Amino acid sequence: MPTRRMILTTAGAAAVVTGAGVLGAAWAPGGATARAPWRVAGESFGDARLDALAYAILAPNPHNMQPWRFQLAGEDRIDITCDLDRRLPETDPPDRQIIIGFGAMLELLAMAAAEKGYAVEIDYFPDGEAQPRLDRRRIAVATFRADARVPKDPLFQETLARRTSRALFDADRPVSTDTVDAICAAANRGSSADGSVDAASRARLIDLARRGWIVEYETDATRGESIELMRIGNRAVADKPDGISLNGTAMGLLKMAGLITPEKLDTPGATAYEQGLSTYMALIDSAQGFVWLTSETNTRRDQMNAGRNWVRLNLAAEQAGVAVQPLSQVLQEFPEMASLYTETQEELGVTAPGVVQMLGRVGYAKSSPPPSPRWPLSSRLIDAVA
Ligand SMILES: Cc1cc2nc3c(=O)[nH]c(=O)nc-3n(C[C@H](O)[C@H](O)[C@H](O)COP(=O)(O)O)c2cc1C
């Protein structure tokens, strides 16, 4: 059984640890270091579980918190727990979105394992479903079994290309109903997926999303939570490759000029504050259609399935050349959002105990963003147990 130390000293894993990768070097600029997990994902780390985890950590997850902790157990098992400090208590009080991120991660884990000839059996919440919030109990146990006949999923080919897009979508290039249907069809893991490019429904959802964004932004606690997670400039992103990254040369210059600071982002009237508000509005307005995931109940397992489906939908969109961005504000469960939350469920025809688990805009973007930062896999591993 590999210990963490052993894992860290294998050649491939050394690259994961330093974040440098085979191509890069330890002195790679901040952005490159923070993105190294995308470059090294295809390497071999001496254990099928690590090989699959190297892809799994690239999953979409709320605010890129990467709340997972992995413990290799015995020869074939991974015990998965949540780093409770990496939750989003203001925007996600019941940890629903956090679980969606875990679901996405587990879907990629199973896909990546299948590529190497392993079937993965996933036992969700083996110690009981944590309610109303997550606790230290295991989120899931994943057991690997060699199986040369396990089917490979063609969507896996998109894993390294998959992105959450924060680009303006092309107003001259509508998305067809057939394309939306094809993307939604990929989400076949239990919760259901739907979408619309109909002009009237699009206008109503844009209006809802705009109002949701204003509420999240103008509520001190939720805005504050996001500001605290902003990594402004390449150095900040390299130091903490998670949260909301505002990097690149232009951002570095604005930071140096003192125009973008956490204080300015938190001050109504300041340029940084007002631009934060209007930039996201413009993204919402450019939606060419919407997709959403619903479930008939809202158990932790439903949330997991929604996560598995979200990443499948995101991968299928990538395959179709369509860009996707979740717009989660109106699905958030903090008191100030309550009436918009209800309005959204009604708009999408969902009645309790069913819920809308995910809502996102779709469209064509002129370019694809670079991969988002990730912590190296080694930093998410805790010592193996017998
Ligand atoms: C449950 C959930 C909710 C999300 N909500 C939003 C959102 O409201 N706005 C947004 O821009 N991205 C949202 N995202 C996308 C994440 O921010 C994104 O997955 C993360 O930053 C990692 O980036 P990547 O998907 O490009 O790898 C959400 C993702 C998940 C899984």
The ligand as an SDF file (V2000), in Angstrom:
LIG
                    3D

 31 33  0  0  0  0  0  0  0  0999 V2000
  -22.5920   23.9000   -8.0390 C   0  0  0  0  0  0  0  0  0  0  0  0
  -21.8250   24.8790   -8.8940 C   0  0  0  0  0  0  0  0  0  0  0  0
  -22.2290   26.2120   -8.9500 C   0  0  0  0  0  0  0  0  0  0  0  0
  -21.5340   27.1200   -9.7420 C   0  0  0  0  0  0  0  0  0  0  0  0
  -21.9960   28.4230   -9.8480 N   0  0  0  0  0  0  0  0  0  0  0  0
  -21.3520   29.2910  -10.6400 C   0  0  0  0  0  0  0  0  0  0  0  0
  -21.8620   30.6220  -10.8290 C   0  0  0  0  0  0  0  0  0  0  0  0
  -22.8900   30.9990  -10.2860 O   0  0  0  0  0  0  0  0  0  0  0  0
  -21.1780   31.4620  -11.6490 N   0  0  0  0  0  0  0  0  0  0  0  0
  -20.0220   31.0620  -12.2850 C   0  0  0  0  0  0  0  0  0  0  0  0
  -19.4380   31.8750  -13.0110 O   0  0  0  0  0  0  0  0  0  0  0  0
  -19.5290   29.8160  -12.1430 N   0  0  0  0  0  0  0  0  0  0  0  0
  -20.1770   28.9240  -11.3380 C   0  0  0  0  0  0  0  0  0  0  0  0
  -19.7000   27.6390  -11.2180 N   0  0  0  0  0  0  0  0  0  0  0  0
  -18.4870   27.2480  -11.9390 C   0  0  0  0  0  0  0  0  0  0  0  0
  -17.2680   27.2050  -11.0150 C   0  0  0  0  0  0  0  0  0  0  0  0
  -16.9490   28.5120  -10.5850 O   0  0  0  0  0  0  0  0  0  0  0  0
  -16.1220   26.5440  -11.7650 C   0  0  0  0  0  0  0  0  0  0  0  0
  -16.4560   25.1980  -11.9840 O   0  0  0  0  0  0  0  0  0  0  0  0
  -14.8110   26.6280  -11.0190 C   0  0  0  0  0  0  0  0  0  0  0  0
  -14.3850   27.9460  -10.8750 O   0  0  0  0  0  0  0  0  0  0  0  0
  -13.7240   25.8330  -11.7330 C   0  0  0  0  0  0  0  0  0  0  0  0
  -13.5910   26.2740  -13.0570 O   0  0  0  0  0  0  0  0  0  0  0  0
  -13.7410   25.2850  -14.2960 P   0  0  0  0  0  0  0  0  0  0  0  0
  -15.1370   24.7480  -14.2880 O   0  0  0  0  0  0  0  0  0  0  0  0
  -13.4650   26.1210  -15.4990 O   0  0  0  0  0  0  0  0  0  0  0  0
  -12.7370   24.1970  -14.1170 O   0  0  0  0  0  0  0  0  0  0  0  0
  -20.3910   26.7070  -10.4550 C   0  0  0  0  0  0  0  0  0  0  0  0
  -19.9980   25.3650  -10.4160 C   0  0  0  0  0  0  0  0  0  0  0  0
  -20.7170   24.4500   -9.6670 C   0  0  0  0  0  0  0  0  0  0  0  0
  -20.3060   22.9980   -9.6610 C   0  0  0  0  0  0  0  0  0  0  0  0
  1  2  1  0
  2  3  1  0
  2 30  2  0
  3  4  2  0
  4  5  1  0
  4 28  1  0
  5  6  2  0
  6  7  1  0
  6 13  1  0
  7  8  2  0
  7  9  1  0
  9 10  1  0
 10 11  2  0
 10 12  1  0
 12 13  2  0
 13 14  1  0
 14 15  1  0
 14 28  1  0
 15 16  1  0
 16 17  1  0
 16 18  1  0
 18 19  1  0
 18 20  1  0
 20 21  1  0
 20 22  1  0
 22 23  1  0
 23 24  1  0
 24 25  2  0
 24 26  1  0
 24 27  1  0
 28 29  2  0
 29 30  1  0
 30 31  1  0
M  END
$$$$
